[in-house]
Amino acid sequence: MTAKAVMVLGTTSGAGKSWLATALCRWYARQGLKVAPFKAQNMSNNARVVPGSNGALGEIGSAQYFQALAARAEPDVRMNPVLLKPESDTGSQVVVLGEVRADLAAVPWRERSERLWPCAREALHQLMAENDVVVVEGAGSPAEINLMASDFVNLRTSRESQAACLLVSDIDRGGAFAHLYGTHQLIGAADRALIRGFVLNRFRGDPHLLAPGPQQLERLTSVPTLAVLPLWREHGLPEEDGVFDEPVNGAAASALRIAVIAAPRISNLDEFQSLRQNASVRLRWARSAAALHDADWIILPGSKHTGSDLAWMREAGIAGMIETHARSGKPVLAVCGGLQMLGELLDDPHGIDSGATGLGLLSLATRFEREKALRKTSANFRGVDGVWSALAGVAFDGYEIHHGRTLGVAPHAARAVLFDSRGAAVGWQQGSVLGLYVHGLFESAAVLRALFGTGARSLDSVFDGLADFVDLHFEPGALPSLLK
C-alpha cells in the first residue's frame, strides 16, 4: 500500500461522516493528489450504477458515488465493496462488488462479516496501491461493543489502512463531549492512537462559548479538537439517507407544492436534492394522507420492496389520496418502484418482492425477475402531453436499478413517452400520471429548465463549496498534517 488513509469515524449515525468525507475528497484532490473514497460496507437504499468487474456494471451507495466525483475519480464498485439494501426490519439484499449475492442474505450477521471482510480488504488494498490518498468513511459508531468483534467497517479498516482518524460528533443534538469521550474510551489503546482529532459538527452560536470543553477533552484524551463546523443546511449535497425534513429557506410564496411519498422502504431519494434547493418549489416528505391534501404534485419515488410499501400506502390512506389527485387531473410522477405501484398488477413468481394488485393509474403490469437490471441510460421524451407537455423533446442521462419488467396491458395500455438509446420504452403516460424507470430526472439541467425555468447548482460547485468550508473551519495545517 502506498496511499495515506484519512478516515472519518462518527460517534453516532448521522453525525456527518458522509458529508465530511466528501468535503475531504475534494480538498485533497485540490492539492493535486490522486484521491479515492472507500467505505467497506454501507447500509442504504440509495445506490448508483457504476463500472464493475469484468466490464459489467454494478452498484454502490450514493454517498461513495458522490465522494468519487468530489475526488475527481471514476466511481467503481471497489469504493463500496459491500452494500446492504434493507428490504425489511430484519433483512437486507447483499451486494458484493456491485453484484447481488442471494446466498449471503440469510447468513447470520457475524458469520457474514467474516466472509465479507476479505473482499473489502482486497478492495482497500487495491485502492491504496493506485492512489495518493484514500478517504475512508466509517459506519455508525466504532464503539458498539456488542458488534465490535465482527465489525469490519470501522476499527478493522482503520487498522488495516493505518488511517489517520477524525472522530466527528453532532453537537446540535447535544451530548457531543460525552459522545467523543465515551467513544474514545470504549475502543482499545491501539485504536485510540489512530485518532488524530475530534470534529464538532453542526454548531450553532459563538464557538468561544465552547471553552473550556475542548481543552478539558484534550487533557482527558490527548486528542485535540481540530474543527468546529457551523450548521450549514444549504451546502447542496444530498443527505445520505435521502429524507431531510427541515425545509430550506428561500422558496417563493407561490412555489409549487411537491409532496414526495416517504414510504418505509423508499430508495434513491437523493435524486430529489435539486428540488429542495429550487426557489420555485416547496418540497415535503409525505408520511400521511394529510400531508397530501394541498399538494400540486405528488411524487412516488423508488422502493426497495414495492409490495410492502404499496400495502403501507393503502393502510395509511395515501393510496386513496393519490388516486383522487390523479383523477382530478393533477400531476403524479412515479419513478421505478413508484411506477410499478401505479400499474395494475405486480407479479412475483420468484419471491423477489411480493405479488399485489396495483393502484391501476397506469395500464401496465410488472413481473419481478431474478436478474437485476443495472444500466446507465440516455433517455428522451417523445409524445408527452398535457400537464407534462413541457418535457416534450427533452433528453437526459440517468440510471436504472430494478428487478421489475414492465409491459402495457391491452386494450388501454399506458402510452410510452420515454425511450432509451436503443429505442426501448422506459417511461409511460396516462392522463396526468407519468411513470419512469429512469432515475435522475431532476439532476438534469435541461429538465429543470423545462419544468421550472431555472437550473441548479453544478455538483462541482457543491464539492468546491464543501472543500472551502472545511478549509475555513479546520485548524490551520490540520488537514495536511493528517498525511504525515
SVG drawing of the C-alpha trace seen along z (x, -y; Angstrom):
<svg xmlns="http://www.w3.org/2000/svg" viewBox="-61 -35 66 54">
<polyline fill="none" stroke="black" stroke-width="0.4" points="0.0,0.0 1.4,-3.4 -1.5,-5.8 -2.2,-7.5 -5.6,-6.8 -7.6,-9.5 -10.7,-8.1 -13.9,-9.8 -15.4,-8.0 -18.6,-9.1 -19.9,-8.9 -23.3,-8.1 -25.2,-7.5 -26.0,-10.9 -23.1,-12.7 -21.9,-13.9 -19.4,-11.3 -20.5,-11.2 -20.6,-14.9 -17.2,-15.4 -15.7,-12.6 -17.0,-14.1 -15.5,-17.5 -12.1,-15.9 -12.2,-14.1 -12.4,-17.4 -10.0,-19.2 -7.2,-16.7 -7.9,-16.4 -7.4,-20.2 -4.0,-19.8 -3.0,-17.9 -3.3,-14.4 -4.9,-11.4 -7.8,-10.6 -10.3,-7.8 -13.1,-7.2 -13.8,-3.9 -16.4,-2.5 -16.1,1.2 -19.8,1.7 -22.7,-0.6 -26.3,-0.1 -28.5,-2.2 -31.2,-2.0 -29.7,-5.0 -27.5,-3.5 -25.9,-4.4 -24.8,-2.4 -21.0,-2.3 -18.4,-0.2 -17.9,3.2 -15.7,6.2 -15.2,7.9 -16.7,5.0 -20.1,5.4 -22.0,2.7 -22.6,2.8 -24.0,0.6 -22.6,-1.2 -24.0,-3.5 -24.8,-7.0 -22.5,-8.5 -19.4,-6.8 -20.6,-7.8 -20.6,-11.4 -17.4,-11.1 -15.7,-9.7 -17.0,-12.6 -15.7,-15.0 -12.3,-13.3 -12.4,-13.7 -12.2,-9.9 -14.2,-7.5 -16.6,-5.7 -16.2,-1.9 -17.5,0.9 -14.3,1.2 -15.1,-2.1 -18.0,-0.4 -17.4,3.3 -20.3,4.3 -23.7,2.7 -26.6,3.8 -30.1,2.7 -32.7,3.1 -35.9,4.9 -37.5,5.3 -36.7,4.5 -34.6,7.7 -33.4,8.5 -31.3,6.9 -30.2,7.6 -26.5,8.2 -24.5,6.6 -20.8,7.6 -18.6,5.7 -21.7,4.4 -23.5,7.8 -26.4,9.2 -25.4,12.2 -28.6,14.0 -26.5,16.8 -25.3,14.4 -28.7,12.7 -29.6,15.5 -26.2,15.9 -26.1,14.7 -24.6,11.2 -21.3,12.1 -20.6,15.1 -21.4,13.0 -19.0,10.3 -16.1,12.7 -16.9,13.9 -17.2,10.3 -14.1,8.8 -11.5,10.4 -13.3,8.9 -13.4,5.5 -9.8,5.7 -8.7,6.6 -10.6,3.6 -9.0,1.3 -5.5,2.6 -6.1,2.1 -7.3,-1.5 -4.4,-2.3 -1.9,-0.9 -3.4,-3.1 -3.8,-6.5 -2.0,-9.0 -4.9,-9.4 -7.8,-7.2 -10.6,-8.9 -12.3,-6.2 -15.7,-6.5 -16.8,-4.5 -20.4,-3.4 -22.5,-4.2 -20.1,-4.2 -16.8,-2.3 -17.7,-1.8 -20.7,0.5 -19.1,3.0 -21.7,5.7 -20.7,5.7 -17.0,4.7 -15.6,8.2 -17.3,8.7 -17.4,5.1 -15.0,4.6 -16.3,1.2 -14.7,-0.9 -11.7,0.3 -10.7,3.2 -10.5,1.0 -8.6,-1.8 -6.0,0.7 -5.7,2.3 -5.1,-1.1 -3.3,-2.6 -5.5,-5.6 -5.3,-9.0 -8.7,-9.1 -11.1,-12.0 -13.9,-11.4 -17.0,-13.6 -20.0,-14.3 -23.2,-16.2 -23.2,-18.9 -26.6,-20.2 -28.2,-17.1 -26.4,-17.6 -24.1,-15.4 -21.2,-15.8 -18.4,-15.9 -19.7,-12.8 -20.1,-11.1 -16.5,-11.9 -15.0,-10.9 -17.1,-7.7 -16.3,-6.6 -12.6,-7.2 -12.6,-5.3 -14.6,-2.3 -12.1,-1.4 -8.7,0.2 -5.5,-1.7 -4.1,-0.8 -7.2,-2.1 -7.2,-5.3 -3.7,-6.0 -5.1,-6.3 -7.5,-9.1 -5.8,-12.3 -8.5,-14.8 -12.1,-15.5 -14.6,-17.4 -17.7,-19.1 -20.3,-19.3 -23.4,-21.4 -22.6,-24.0 -24.9,-27.0 -23.7,-30.1 -20.5,-31.6 -17.7,-29.0 -15.9,-30.8 -18.7,-29.6 -17.4,-26.1 -14.4,-26.8 -13.2,-25.1 -14.9,-22.0 -12.4,-21.2 -9.4,-21.9 -10.7,-19.6 -11.5,-16.9 -7.9,-17.2 -6.5,-16.9 -8.6,-13.7 -7.8,-12.1 -4.7,-13.8 -6.7,-14.4 -7.2,-17.9 -10.4,-19.3 -9.4,-20.2 -12.6,-21.8 -15.8,-23.3 -18.1,-23.2 -21.1,-25.5 -24.5,-24.2 -24.9,-24.6 -28.2,-23.5 -27.7,-24.8 -24.5,-23.0 -26.1,-21.3 -25.0,-17.7 -27.9,-15.1 -28.4,-13.7 -27.1,-10.1 -30.4,-8.7 -32.4,-11.0 -35.0,-12.3 -34.3,-15.7 -37.4,-17.2 -36.2,-20.7 -37.3,-23.0 -34.8,-25.0 -35.3,-28.8 -36.0,-30.9 -38.9,-29.2 -41.3,-31.8 -44.8,-32.1 -46.2,-31.0 -43.9,-28.0 -45.1,-24.6 -46.0,-22.3 -44.5,-19.0 -45.1,-16.0 -42.7,-13.0 -44.2,-9.8 -41.8,-8.7 -42.7,-5.0 -40.7,-2.7 -38.6,-1.2 -38.0,-4.3 -34.9,-4.3 -32.8,-6.8 -34.3,-9.9 -31.0,-11.7 -32.2,-12.4 -34.6,-15.0 -31.9,-17.2 -32.2,-19.8 -35.9,-20.3 -35.0,-21.1 -32.8,-23.9 -35.2,-25.3 -36.9,-28.6 -39.9,-27.6 -40.6,-24.5 -41.7,-23.7 -40.7,-20.1 -42.2,-18.0 -41.8,-14.3 -45.3,-12.8 -45.8,-10.1 -49.6,-10.6 -52.6,-11.2 -53.0,-14.7 -49.6,-15.7 -51.1,-15.4 -54.2,-17.5 -52.9,-20.7 -50.1,-19.2 -49.8,-20.4 -47.7,-17.4 -47.3,-14.0 -44.1,-12.0 -43.8,-8.3 -40.0,-7.5 -38.2,-4.2 -38.8,-1.4 -36.6,1.5 -39.7,3.5 -42.6,2.4 -45.2,4.7 -44.8,3.8 -44.6,0.1 -47.8,0.3 -49.5,2.1 -48.3,-0.7 -49.7,-3.4 -53.1,-1.7 -53.2,-1.3 -52.2,-4.9 -54.9,-6.2 -52.2,-7.6 -53.1,-5.4 -56.7,-6.8 -55.3,-10.4 -53.0,-9.6 -56.0,-8.2 -58.1,-11.3 -55.3,-13.6 -54.7,-11.8 -58.3,-11.6 -58.7,-15.3 -56.0,-15.8 -53.2,-16.9 -49.7,-15.7 -48.4,-12.4 -44.9,-11.4 -43.6,-7.9 -40.1,-6.5 -39.1,-2.9 -40.8,-1.2 -43.4,-4.0 -44.1,-3.3 -44.7,0.4 -47.2,-0.5 -49.2,-2.7 -49.7,0.3 -52.5,2.9 -50.5,5.9 -47.3,6.9 -46.4,10.5 -43.6,12.1 -43.1,15.8 -39.6,16.0 -40.2,14.4 -38.1,11.3 -40.6,8.8 -44.3,9.6 -47.3,10.0 -50.1,7.4 -52.8,5.5 -51.5,2.1 -53.4,-1.3 -54.4,-1.0 -53.5,-4.5 -51.3,-3.2 -52.4,-0.3 -49.2,1.6 -48.2,4.9 -44.9,5.7 -43.2,9.1 -40.2,9.3 -37.3,11.3 -34.3,12.8 -31.8,10.8 -31.5,7.2 -31.3,4.6 -28.4,2.2 -28.0,-0.4 -26.7,-3.9 -29.4,-5.3 -29.7,-8.2 -33.4,-8.8 -35.6,-11.2 -39.3,-12.2 -41.5,-11.8 -45.2,-12.3 -45.6,-13.5 -48.5,-15.9 -51.0,-17.6 -49.6,-18.6 -46.2,-17.1 -46.0,-18.7 -43.1,-20.9 -40.9,-17.8 -41.6,-17.2 -38.4,-16.7 -36.2,-16.9 -33.4,-14.4 -31.5,-13.5 -29.0,-11.0 -29.9,-8.8 -29.6,-5.2 -31.8,-2.2 -31.8,0.3 -34.7,2.7 -35.9,6.3 -39.2,5.5 -40.0,5.9 -43.0,3.8 -45.3,4.0 -48.5,2.4 -51.9,4.1 -54.3,4.1 -56.6,2.6 -55.9,-0.7 -52.2,-0.4 -50.4,-3.5 -48.7,-5.4 -44.9,-5.0 -43.3,-8.5 -39.7,-8.0 -37.3,-5.9 -33.7,-4.9 -30.9,-5.0 -32.0,-1.5 -35.5,-2.7 -36.9,-0.7 -39.7,-2.2 -38.6,-3.3 -41.5,-5.7 -45.3,-5.8 -48.0,-8.4 -51.7,-8.0 -53.6,-11.3 -51.8,-13.4 -49.8,-10.3 -46.2,-9.9 -44.2,-6.8 -40.4,-6.4 -37.9,-3.6 -35.0,-6.0 -33.7,-7.7 -32.1,-11.2 -34.8,-13.3 -34.3,-16.3 -30.5,-16.0 -30.8,-17.2 -30.4,-21.0 -32.5,-20.6 -35.4,-19.0 -35.2,-21.7 -35.3,-24.5 -38.2,-22.9 -40.3,-22.3 -39.4,-25.3 -37.5,-27.7 -34.4,-27.5 -31.3,-25.4 -29.4,-24.0 -26.0,-24.3 -23.5,-22.1 -22.1,-19.2 -18.6,-20.6 -19.6,-23.9 -21.2,-22.0 -17.9,-20.0 -15.8,-23.1 -18.1,-24.8 -17.6,-21.8 -13.8,-22.0 -13.8,-25.7 -15.9,-25.2 -13.5,-22.7 -10.5,-24.8 -12.0,-27.7 -13.0,-25.9 -10.3,-23.3 -7.3,-24.4 -4.6,-25.8 -2.4,-23.0 -4.6,-20.2 -5.6,-18.6 -2.1,-18.4 -0.8,-17.1 -3.1,-14.0 -1.0,-12.8 2.2,-12.8"/>
</svg>
